[in-house]
Amino acid sequence: MANASGDQEILQYIKIIKKFTPLPKKVDVLRKRTVETEEEASITVTNDHRAKGLEWDIVEINNDFPNNLFDPNMDKTAFRDEVNLMYVSATRAKKTLIINKLLVNILAKADENEKTAQA
């Protein structure tokens, strides 16, 4: 059903569940390592939506964005939404941004397009 609808959010949830099975044990480990306030934390795990307006010294972007951003058949609204989320992620870092494979590819494609435009 998720594949048929193309719902990226549901597809991400499925991917996470598959990757981290058995999920209940992993959740128990996370609960034991959770602190009450962000100031107590050495690592903050969040998503793009909740990160809006926040900043950290170091941000690592996970590889959980859709890999089909370069698919010419991708819905334009979905493409815009994913690029906007990537922008939110990339602009949360104050000092260091650790980029993912997708962002490397986006930057390479932008560089390629710039060189083509200059030629």
Residue pairs with C-beta under 8 A, 6 or more apart in sequence:
2 10
2 11
2 14
3 11
6 75
6 78
8 66
8 78
8 82
11 66
12 64
15 64
16 64
17 23
20 26
35 41
38 44
44 56
46 54
48 85
48 86
48 88
48 89
49 85
49 88
51 88
51 89
51 92
52 88
54 92
55 92
55 93
55 94
56 92
56 93
56 94
57 93
57 94
57 95
57 96
58 93
58 95
58 96
58 97
58 98
59 89
59 90
59 92
59 93
59 96
59 97
59 98
60 98
61 86
61 89
61 90
61 97
61 98
61 99
61 100
61 103
62 100
63 100
63 101
63 102
65 82
65 85
65 86
65 100
65 102
66 82
67 102
68 74
69 79
69 82
69 83
69 102
69 106
70 105
70 109
86 102
86 103
86 106
90 97
90 99
90 103
99 107
